[in-house]
Amino acid sequence: CRASRPDMPAMPDSKTTPALPVLIVEDDAGLATLVAETLHAEGLRTVIFSAGRDALAWLEGNEAALLILDYTLTDMNGAQFLAKAGAQVTARTPFIVVTGLGDERIAVDMMKRGARDYLVKGLSLLDVLPVTVRNVLSQVETERHLALAQQSLENVEHRYQRLFEDATEGIAVADFKTGELLECNNAFLDLTGYALDELVGRPQKMLHPPEEGDSPVSRDFALHQSEKQGQTLASRMVTKSGALKDVEIKANAVDIGGRRLMIAFFRDVTAQLRIQRERAVMLDLLKLMNEKTDTRELVRCVTATVCEYTGCEAAGIRLRKGDDYPYFETRGFPPEFVEAESTLCVVDINGQIARDELGHPLHECMCGNVLHGRFDPSLPFFTPKGSFWTNSTSELLATTTVKERQGRTRNRCNDDGYESVALIPLCTGGGMIGLLQLNDRAKGRFTRQLIEFLEGVADQVAIALAQRTAEAALRESVKRFEDISNAAGEFIWETGLDQRITYISSRVFDILGYRPDEMLGRRSTEFTPADTEIGRASYRERVWTVV
């Protein structure tokens, strides 16, 4: 499906490591070192300065392939740095702004000043930074070569064409007025999944979601025709398979051979945005786990959040209860489905729970497989962590054997029309406590990356639920312990190695006249009588004979 032009000379590889270093201006020495080490691992050289004035002095006699600029420096901010550097420096040195301030106004201001990207300091900075740096370097390299080619297009047509084909970013050429696609490079074909002859002569709007309206061109194309020409716009593309991809599009109008054309550059940012969305969802879930002390409310919020993020119509969480794993919370499932599927236990002819040779209860269907770790990670519908997922239960049942599915399944999900199904175990160091289930009647709801993310969510949920179970058991134990001591007419205290009281039962007030809060944190020796025979005898009479 590639457009081949073997007569064209080779284009410089935009992924080649630049000869110039990356200039890092960051007043946090530790972070600067981590950024440098991350870029060194990508084969890039770096120069580090903590003060803006020192970096400006260095730029007077040196050049950098890229500037990574901390917005808030000790001696100036990012805007002041760029003003002092001057237009000549900023024009030849692409830069990325990194800051701990999540102010969108700062981002807009710095992008207007020419920033190629804007990153916020956080846990994922070092994960996102290499991709961002490579994308900027790739974009700069592509733009540089394309600009050279455009300047002498008529004289070096063959060189331009090879550059066009080998660019790592997708490039498409369309009629400026109608949006008819005239040419695309190999990267663009890879991005969309189409062959060249399937696109040339077709409207560019075919590559955008249908909800954009009846206009002959896409909304982004119309913006690039007018006030947004030359700017980068966030958009979504529809591939040949029907999948949606997040892209950034930068387009310019050019006149070639008496015809006005639109040349657009496409960068796939699907993975980058997915990481950002996953991070936001995980932070929301962690916040819920810290705020929601009630288990029922926590599980209800988790299922709602997961449904919203994945777009699945139904979700449920099963938790262990005695010998079974009934639904603890469901969302979106019909009541009759929940009632029919709530129990997983196999029942014998006598109506009793069937058990294996070790006396463990038998649980059926695919949920039972996940809960008991019966899976084969070499099969595409299982993961190494024991999750099950499919984008078509109908296809799964038609193309796999009972043995591959690890035993007989009820097939109730498929009977009820659910095609996309995922079962994620909730497991802690103490063992299996339940599972997270997601169902949707549409096919193709899941990707392997999404399942891996849901496994991370399930791990956090399992830890939170296990913690609440342990805390509830501890409260019950403490209450039972205190009830026993109070009933016996005694009081009990507990101290640390430093003899400070860490726990004391309420019965102490009746015996010593102190409230528990008056004694907690104080040394037990403060309540021991003076070292005299009379004192010891009195204390033994009042306390030791009672406690």
C-alpha positions as CSV (number, residue, x, y, z in Angstrom):
1,C,0.0,0.0,0.0
2,R,3.1,2.3,-0.1
3,A,3.7,4.7,-2.9
4,S,7.2,3.8,-4.2
5,R,9.5,6.2,-6.0
6,P,12.9,4.4,-6.3
7,D,14.3,7.2,-8.5
8,M,14.4,9.7,-5.7
9,P,17.6,10.2,-3.6
10,A,17.6,9.3,0.1
11,M,16.4,11.8,2.6
12,P,18.2,12.5,5.9
13,D,16.7,10.3,8.6
14,S,14.7,12.7,11.0
15,K,15.4,10.2,13.8
16,T,19.2,10.7,13.5
17,T,20.7,12.0,16.7
18,P,21.4,15.7,16.3
19,A,25.0,16.9,16.4
20,L,24.1,19.8,18.7
21,P,23.3,19.2,22.4
22,V,20.0,19.7,24.2
23,L,20.2,22.7,26.5
24,I,18.5,22.1,29.8
25,V,17.7,25.3,31.9
26,E,16.4,24.0,35.3
27,D,17.0,25.4,38.8
28,D,16.2,22.0,40.4
29,A,19.5,20.2,40.2
30,G,18.0,16.8,41.0
31,L,15.4,17.1,38.3
32,A,17.9,18.5,35.8
33,T,20.1,15.4,36.3
34,L,17.2,13.0,35.9
35,V,16.1,14.8,32.7
36,A,19.7,14.7,31.3
37,E,20.0,11.0,32.2
38,T,16.7,10.3,30.4
39,L,17.9,12.0,27.3
40,H,21.3,10.4,27.4
41,A,19.5,7.0,27.3
42,E,17.9,8.3,24.0
43,G,21.4,9.0,22.6
44,L,21.2,12.8,23.1
45,R,23.9,15.0,24.5
46,T,23.0,17.7,27.1
47,V,24.2,20.9,28.6
48,I,22.7,22.0,32.0
49,F,22.4,25.4,33.6
50,S,20.5,26.3,36.7
51,A,20.3,30.1,36.2
52,G,18.8,31.9,33.2
53,R,21.7,34.4,32.9
54,D,24.3,31.6,32.6
55,A,22.3,29.9,29.8
56,L,21.9,33.2,27.9
57,A,25.7,33.7,28.1
58,W,26.2,30.2,26.7
59,L,23.8,30.8,23.8
60,E,25.8,33.9,22.8
61,G,28.6,31.6,21.5
62,N,26.9,28.2,21.1
63,E,23.8,26.6,19.5
64,A,21.5,23.9,20.8
65,A,19.3,21.4,18.9
66,L,16.6,22.0,21.5
67,L,16.0,24.1,24.6
68,I,14.1,22.6,27.6
69,L,13.2,25.6,29.7
70,D,11.9,25.6,33.3
71,Y,9.4,28.5,33.3
72,T,10.1,29.5,36.9
73,L,13.8,30.1,37.5
74,T,15.5,31.7,40.4
75,D,16.6,34.8,38.5
76,M,13.8,35.1,35.9
77,N,10.8,33.4,34.4
78,G,10.5,31.8,31.0
79,A,8.9,34.8,29.3
80,Q,11.8,37.0,30.5
81,F,14.3,34.5,29.4
82,L,12.9,34.5,25.8
83,A,12.8,38.3,25.7
84,K,16.4,38.5,26.7
85,A,17.5,35.8,24.3
86,G,16.0,37.7,21.4
87,A,14.2,36.7,18.2
88,Q,17.4,35.5,16.5
89,V,18.0,32.9,19.2
90,T,14.4,31.8,19.6
91,A,14.0,31.5,15.8
92,R,16.9,29.0,15.5
93,T,16.4,27.1,18.7
94,P,13.2,25.2,19.2
95,F,12.1,25.0,22.9
96,I,9.8,23.1,25.2
97,V,8.5,24.7,28.4
98,V,8.5,22.6,31.6
99,T,6.9,24.0,34.8
100,G,5.3,22.9,38.0
101,L,2.5,25.5,37.4
102,G,-0.5,24.0,35.7
103,D,-1.8,27.4,34.6
104,E,-3.3,27.3,31.1
105,R,-2.7,31.0,30.6
106,I,1.0,30.3,30.9
107,A,0.8,27.5,28.4
108,V,-1.1,29.7,25.9
109,D,1.4,32.6,26.3
110,M,4.4,30.4,25.8
111,M,2.9,28.6,22.8
112,K,2.3,32.1,21.3
113,R,6.0,32.8,21.9
114,G,7.0,29.8,19.9
115,A,7.1,26.9,22.3
116,R,6.9,23.5,20.6
117,D,5.2,21.9,23.6
118,Y,4.3,22.5,27.2
119,L,4.8,19.9,29.9
120,V,3.8,20.0,33.6
121,K,6.2,18.5,36.2
122,G,4.8,15.4,37.7
123,L,5.1,11.6,38.1
124,S,4.9,10.9,34.4
125,L,7.3,13.7,33.2
126,L,10.2,11.4,32.6
127,D,8.0,9.0,30.7
128,V,6.5,11.5,28.4
129,L,9.6,13.7,27.9
130,P,11.6,11.4,25.5
131,V,8.6,11.0,23.2
132,T,8.0,14.8,23.3
133,V,11.7,15.6,22.6
134,R,11.9,13.1,19.7
135,N,8.6,14.4,18.2
136,V,9.8,18.0,18.4
137,L,13.2,17.2,16.9
138,S,11.4,15.1,14.2
139,Q,9.0,17.9,13.5
140,V,11.7,20.6,13.3
141,E,13.8,18.3,11.0
142,T,10.8,17.6,8.7
143,E,9.8,21.3,8.6
144,R,13.4,22.3,7.8
145,H,13.7,19.9,4.9
146,L,10.3,20.7,3.6
147,A,11.0,24.4,3.7
148,L,14.1,23.9,1.7
149,A,12.3,21.7,-0.8
150,Q,9.5,24.3,-1.2
151,Q,12.0,27.1,-1.9
152,S,13.4,25.3,-4.9
153,L,10.5,22.9,-5.7
154,E,10.7,23.3,-9.5
155,N,14.5,22.7,-9.6
156,V,14.8,19.8,-7.2
157,E,11.5,18.0,-7.7
158,H,13.0,14.6,-7.2
159,R,14.8,15.5,-4.0
160,Y,11.6,17.0,-2.6
161,Q,9.6,14.0,-3.5
162,R,11.9,11.6,-1.7
163,L,11.9,13.9,1.4
164,F,8.1,13.9,1.2
165,E,7.9,10.1,1.1
166,D,10.4,9.4,3.8
167,A,9.3,12.0,6.4
168,T,8.4,10.3,9.7
169,E,5.3,12.5,10.1
170,G,2.3,12.0,7.9
171,I,2.0,14.5,5.1
172,A,-1.0,15.0,2.9
173,V,-1.6,17.5,0.0
174,A,-5.1,18.6,-0.9
175,D,-6.8,21.1,-3.1
176,F,-7.1,24.3,-1.0
177,K,-10.7,25.0,-1.9
178,T,-12.4,21.5,-2.3
179,G,-10.3,19.4,0.1
180,E,-9.7,16.8,-2.6
181,L,-6.7,14.7,-1.7
182,L,-3.9,14.9,-4.3
183,E,-0.9,13.2,-2.6
184,C,0.1,11.5,0.6
185,N,3.4,10.1,1.9
186,N,4.1,6.7,3.4
187,A,3.8,7.8,7.0
188,F,0.3,9.2,6.2
189,L,-0.7,5.9,4.6
190,D,0.6,4.0,7.7
191,L,-1.4,6.4,10.0
192,T,-4.7,5.9,8.1
193,G,-4.4,2.3,7.0
194,Y,-5.3,3.2,3.4
195,A,-3.4,2.6,0.1
196,L,-2.5,5.6,-2.0
197,D,-5.0,4.8,-4.7
198,E,-7.8,4.6,-2.1
199,L,-7.2,8.2,-1.0
200,V,-6.1,10.2,-4.1
201,G,-9.1,11.9,-5.6
202,R,-11.3,11.4,-2.5
203,P,-12.4,14.2,-0.1
204,Q,-10.2,14.7,3.0
205,K,-13.3,14.8,5.1
206,M,-13.6,11.0,4.7
207,L,-10.8,10.7,7.3
208,H,-12.7,12.6,10.0
209,P,-15.7,11.6,12.3
210,P,-19.1,11.8,10.5
211,E,-20.6,14.0,13.3
212,E,-18.7,17.0,11.9
213,G,-21.7,18.0,9.8
214,D,-22.5,18.6,6.1
215,S,-19.7,20.9,5.2
216,P,-17.6,19.7,2.2
217,V,-14.4,19.9,4.3
218,S,-13.7,18.9,7.8
219,R,-13.9,21.5,10.6
220,D,-10.1,21.6,11.0
221,F,-9.5,22.0,7.3
222,A,-11.9,25.0,7.3
223,L,-10.0,26.5,10.2
224,H,-6.7,26.1,8.3
225,Q,-8.3,27.8,5.3
226,S,-8.9,30.9,7.4
227,E,-7.6,32.2,10.7
228,K,-5.8,29.1,11.9
229,Q,-3.6,28.7,8.9
230,G,-0.1,27.6,10.0
231,Q,-1.2,26.7,13.4
232,T,-1.3,23.2,15.1
233,L,-4.8,21.9,15.8
234,A,-5.8,18.9,17.9
235,S,-8.2,16.6,16.0
236,R,-9.3,13.0,15.5
237,M,-9.0,10.8,12.4
238,V,-10.9,7.7,11.4
239,T,-8.7,5.0,10.0
240,K,-9.7,2.4,7.4
241,S,-10.5,-0.1,10.1
242,G,-12.9,2.4,11.8
243,A,-10.6,3.1,14.7
244,L,-10.2,6.7,16.0
245,K,-6.8,8.2,16.4
246,D,-5.9,11.4,18.2
247,V,-3.7,13.6,15.9
248,E,-2.2,17.1,15.8
249,I,-2.5,18.8,12.4
250,K,-0.4,21.7,11.1
251,A,-1.3,23.0,7.7
252,N,-0.2,25.8,5.4
253,A,-1.4,27.0,2.0
254,V,1.1,27.0,-0.9
255,D,0.9,27.9,-4.6
256,I,2.4,25.3,-6.9
257,G,2.1,25.4,-10.7
258,G,-0.6,28.0,-10.5
259,R,-2.8,25.9,-8.2
260,R,-3.4,26.7,-4.5
261,L,-2.8,23.7,-2.3
262,M,-3.0,22.8,1.4
263,I,0.0,20.9,2.8
264,A,-0.7,19.3,6.2
265,F,1.5,17.5,8.7
266,F,-0.1,14.9,10.9
267,R,1.4,13.7,14.2
268,D,-0.2,10.7,16.0
269,V,-0.6,11.6,19.7
270,T,-3.0,8.7,20.6
271,A,-0.6,7.0,23.0
272,Q,0.5,10.3,24.6
273,L,-3.1,11.4,25.3
274,R,-4.0,7.9,26.5
275,I,-1.3,8.1,29.1
276,Q,-2.5,11.5,30.2
277,R,-6.1,10.2,30.5
278,E,-5.1,7.1,32.3
279,R,-3.1,9.2,34.8
280,A,-6.1,11.5,35.4
281,V,-8.4,8.5,36.0
282,M,-6.0,6.8,38.3
283,L,-5.6,10.0,40.4
284,D,-9.4,10.3,40.6
285,L,-9.6,6.7,41.8
286,L,-6.9,7.1,44.4
287,K,-8.7,10.2,45.7
288,L,-11.9,8.2,46.0
289,M,-10.0,5.4,47.9
290,N,-8.7,8.0,50.4
291,E,-12.0,9.8,50.8
292,K,-14.6,7.0,50.8
293,T,-14.5,5.1,54.0
294,D,-17.7,3.1,53.3
295,T,-16.9,0.1,51.2
296,R,-20.3,0.1,49.4
297,E,-19.9,3.7,48.4
298,L,-16.3,3.2,47.3
299,V,-17.2,0.2,45.1
300,R,-20.2,2.2,43.6
301,C,-17.9,5.1,42.7
302,V,-15.2,2.8,41.2
303,T,-17.7,1.0,38.9
304,A,-19.1,4.4,37.8
305,T,-15.7,5.8,37.1
306,V,-14.6,2.7,35.2
307,C,-17.8,2.6,33.1
308,E,-17.4,6.3,32.2
309,Y,-13.7,5.9,31.2
310,T,-14.1,2.7,29.1
311,G,-17.5,3.6,27.6
312,C,-18.8,0.2,28.6
313,E,-22.5,0.0,29.3
314,A,-22.2,-2.4,32.2
315,A,-19.8,-3.1,35.1
316,G,-19.8,-5.2,38.2
317,I,-17.6,-6.2,41.1
318,R,-17.7,-9.6,42.7
319,L,-16.4,-10.0,46.3
320,R,-15.8,-13.1,48.2
321,K,-18.6,-14.0,50.7
322,G,-18.3,-17.4,52.4
323,D,-17.9,-20.0,49.7
324,D,-19.1,-17.8,46.8
325,Y,-18.3,-14.6,44.9
326,P,-21.6,-12.9,44.4
327,Y,-22.0,-9.5,42.8
328,F,-21.3,-6.8,45.5
329,E,-22.1,-3.9,43.1
330,T,-23.4,-3.8,39.5
331,R,-24.0,-0.9,37.1
332,G,-25.9,-1.2,33.8
333,F,-26.7,-5.0,34.0
334,P,-30.4,-6.0,33.8
335,P,-31.8,-7.2,37.2
336,E,-32.5,-10.7,35.7
337,F,-28.9,-11.0,34.5
338,V,-27.6,-10.1,38.0
339,E,-30.0,-12.5,39.7
340,A,-29.1,-15.4,37.3
341,E,-25.3,-14.8,37.4
342,S,-24.8,-13.7,41.1
343,T,-23.7,-17.1,42.3
344,L,-20.8,-19.0,40.8
345,C,-20.9,-22.1,42.9
346,V,-21.5,-25.5,41.3
347,V,-24.4,-27.3,43.0
348,D,-24.7,-31.1,43.1
349,I,-27.8,-33.3,42.6
350,N,-28.6,-32.9,46.3
351,G,-28.6,-29.1,46.1
352,Q,-25.3,-28.8,48.0
353,I,-22.2,-26.9,46.9
354,A,-19.9,-29.2,45.0
355,R,-16.3,-29.4,46.3
356,D,-13.0,-30.7,45.0
357,E,-10.9,-33.4,46.7
358,L,-9.5,-30.8,49.1
359,G,-12.9,-29.5,50.1
360,H,-12.7,-26.3,48.2
361,P,-16.0,-25.1,46.5
362,L,-16.2,-25.4,42.7
363,H,-16.9,-22.2,40.8
364,E,-17.9,-22.3,37.2
365,C,-17.9,-20.2,34.0
366,M,-15.1,-17.9,33.0
367,C,-15.4,-15.9,36.2
368,G,-14.5,-19.1,38.1
369,N,-11.4,-19.6,35.9
370,V,-10.2,-16.0,36.7
371,L,-10.9,-16.4,40.4
372,H,-9.0,-19.6,40.6
373,G,-6.1,-18.7,38.3
374,R,-7.1,-21.2,35.6
375,F,-5.7,-19.6,32.5
376,D,-3.2,-20.0,29.7
377,P,-1.3,-16.8,29.0
378,S,-0.2,-18.1,25.5
379,L,-3.9,-17.7,24.4
380,P,-4.8,-14.2,23.1
381,F,-7.9,-13.9,25.5
382,F,-5.8,-14.3,28.7
383,T,-3.1,-12.0,30.0
384,P,0.0,-12.9,32.0
385,K,-1.8,-11.6,35.2
386,G,-4.7,-13.9,34.7
387,S,-7.3,-11.5,33.2
388,F,-9.8,-12.6,30.5
389,W,-10.9,-10.4,27.7
390,T,-12.6,-10.6,24.3
391,N,-14.0,-8.2,21.8
392,S,-16.4,-10.8,20.5
393,T,-17.9,-13.6,22.6
394,S,-19.6,-15.0,19.5
395,E,-16.3,-15.3,17.7
396,L,-14.6,-16.7,20.8
397,L,-17.2,-19.5,21.2
398,A,-17.0,-20.3,17.5
399,T,-13.2,-20.6,17.2
400,T,-12.1,-22.0,20.6
401,T,-12.4,-25.3,22.4
402,V,-13.7,-26.1,25.9
403,K,-10.2,-27.0,26.8
404,E,-8.8,-23.7,25.6
405,R,-11.5,-21.9,27.6
406,Q,-10.4,-23.9,30.7
407,G,-13.7,-25.7,31.0
408,R,-17.4,-25.4,30.3
409,T,-18.8,-21.9,30.3
410,R,-22.4,-20.8,30.9
411,N,-22.4,-18.4,28.0
412,R,-24.9,-16.2,29.6
413,C,-23.0,-13.0,28.6
414,N,-23.2,-14.1,25.0
415,D,-26.8,-15.2,25.3
416,D,-27.7,-11.7,26.6
417,G,-26.0,-10.1,23.6
418,Y,-22.7,-9.0,25.3
419,E,-19.9,-9.2,22.8
420,S,-17.1,-7.3,24.6
421,V,-16.4,-8.8,28.0
422,A,-13.4,-8.3,30.4
423,L,-12.8,-10.0,33.7
424,I,-10.0,-8.5,35.9
425,P,-9.0,-10.3,39.1
426,L,-8.9,-8.4,42.4
427,C,-6.0,-10.0,44.2
428,T,-3.7,-9.0,47.0
429,G,-0.8,-10.7,48.8
430,G,-3.5,-12.4,51.0
431,G,-5.1,-14.1,48.0
432,M,-8.1,-13.6,45.7
433,I,-10.8,-11.3,47.0
434,G,-13.0,-10.9,43.8
435,L,-13.0,-9.6,40.3
436,L,-14.0,-6.5,38.2
437,Q,-16.3,-7.3,35.2
438,L,-17.0,-5.0,32.2
439,N,-19.5,-5.9,29.5
440,D,-20.8,-4.2,26.3
441,R,-23.0,-5.3,23.5
442,A,-20.8,-3.6,20.9
443,K,-17.7,-5.4,19.6
444,G,-14.2,-4.0,19.8
445,R,-14.4,-2.2,23.2
446,F,-11.0,-3.3,24.5
447,T,-7.4,-3.1,23.6
448,R,-4.5,-4.8,25.3
449,Q,-3.3,-1.4,26.6
450,L,-6.7,-0.7,28.2
451,I,-6.8,-4.2,29.8
452,E,-3.3,-3.5,31.3
453,F,-4.5,-0.2,32.7
454,L,-7.6,-1.9,34.2
455,E,-5.3,-4.4,35.8
456,G,-3.5,-1.6,37.5
457,V,-6.8,-0.1,38.6
458,A,-7.9,-3.5,40.0
459,D,-4.7,-3.8,42.0
460,Q,-5.3,-0.5,43.7
461,V,-9.0,-1.4,44.3
462,A,-8.0,-4.7,45.8
463,I,-5.5,-3.1,48.2
464,A,-8.2,-0.5,49.3
465,L,-10.8,-3.2,49.9
466,A,-8.4,-5.5,51.7
467,Q,-7.4,-2.5,53.9
468,R,-11.0,-1.8,54.8
469,T,-11.6,-5.4,55.6
470,A,-8.6,-5.5,57.9
471,E,-9.6,-2.3,59.6
472,A,-13.1,-3.6,60.2
473,A,-11.8,-6.8,61.6
474,L,-9.4,-4.9,63.9
475,R,-12.2,-2.6,65.1
476,E,-14.3,-5.7,65.9
477,S,-11.5,-7.4,67.7
478,V,-10.7,-4.3,69.8
479,K,-14.4,-3.9,70.7
480,R,-14.7,-7.5,71.6
481,F,-11.5,-7.3,73.7
482,E,-12.7,-4.2,75.5
483,D,-16.1,-5.7,76.1
484,I,-14.5,-8.7,77.8
485,S,-12.2,-6.6,79.9
486,N,-15.1,-4.3,81.0
487,A,-17.3,-7.3,81.8
488,A,-14.5,-8.8,84.0
489,G,-14.2,-5.6,86.0
490,E,-10.6,-5.0,85.0
491,F,-8.7,-2.5,83.0
492,I,-5.9,-3.2,80.5
493,W,-3.2,-1.0,79.2
494,E,-0.6,-1.4,76.4
495,T,2.8,0.4,76.2
496,G,5.6,0.7,73.8
497,L,9.2,0.0,74.5
498,D,9.6,3.5,75.9
499,Q,6.9,2.7,78.5
500,R,4.5,5.2,77.0
501,I,0.9,4.1,77.1
502,T,-0.5,3.4,73.6
503,Y,-3.9,1.8,74.6
504,I,-5.9,1.7,77.8
505,S,-9.4,0.4,78.3
506,S,-12.2,2.7,79.6
507,R,-12.5,0.7,82.8
508,V,-9.5,2.5,84.1
509,F,-11.7,5.4,85.2
510,D,-13.6,3.3,87.6
511,I,-10.4,1.9,89.1
512,L,-7.8,4.8,89.0
513,G,-10.1,7.7,88.4
514,Y,-8.3,8.8,85.2
515,R,-10.0,9.1,81.8
516,P,-8.2,7.1,79.0
517,D,-7.3,10.3,77.1
518,E,-5.5,11.6,80.2
519,M,-3.2,8.6,80.3
520,L,-2.5,8.0,76.6
521,G,1.0,9.0,75.5
522,R,2.3,9.2,79.1
523,R,4.7,6.8,80.7
524,S,3.2,4.1,82.8
525,T,5.7,4.8,85.5
526,E,3.9,8.1,86.1
527,F,1.1,6.1,87.5
528,T,3.3,3.8,89.6
529,P,3.5,4.8,93.3
530,A,6.8,5.8,95.0
531,D,9.3,3.1,95.6
532,T,8.3,2.4,99.1
533,E,7.0,-0.7,100.7
534,I,3.8,1.1,101.7
535,G,3.4,2.5,98.2
536,R,4.0,-0.8,96.5
537,A,1.6,-2.5,98.8
538,S,-1.1,0.1,98.2
539,Y,-0.6,-0.1,94.5
540,R,-0.8,-3.8,94.4
541,E,-3.9,-3.7,96.5
542,R,-5.6,-1.1,94.1
543,V,-4.2,-2.3,90.8
544,W,-2.2,-5.5,90.5
545,T,-4.7,-7.6,92.4
546,V,-7.4,-6.2,90.0
547,V,-5.7,-6.1,86.6
